[in-house]
Amino acid sequence: MQLMQREIPFPSAPFQKFIERIVKHDFDVFRRALKAINAQAPDETINHAVLCVTGQMGAYTFHPPGFLRLCSSDLKYTEEECRNIARSIVHFVVSGLQAVGDKS
């Protein structure tokens, strides 16, 4: 994680290749999965949803646990809590994508 945090603002050539080969592929797979939730959602909305999910995941991945405990003193990284966090993220994004169709 420390390496990723150093590379993100000033990516080296090897890191850029990593992004192109691995991360971009995973984003494309994720984008298709989200599009399957609501095929009518505009591509821009799908892209925003991908960034929304990865941003939420990044909050738990890149922030030190001590920082997160300052924000929520009852947060514990048990397996059950991690599953609950994942469910919350999924519910948030799926509900949002379904609501896009409701506005049409």
Residue pairs with C-beta under 8 A, 6 or more apart in sequence:
1 61
1 62
4 62
5 62
7 15
11 19
27 50
27 54
30 50
30 53
31 46
31 47
31 50
34 41
34 46
34 49
34 50
34 93
34 97
35 41
35 46
37 94
37 97
37 98
38 97
38 98
38 100
38 101
40 100
40 101
40 104
41 49
41 97
41 100
41 101
42 100
45 97
45 100
46 97
49 93
49 96
49 97
52 92
52 93
52 96
53 89
53 93
56 89
56 92
57 89
59 68
60 68
60 85
65 77
68 75
69 75
75 81
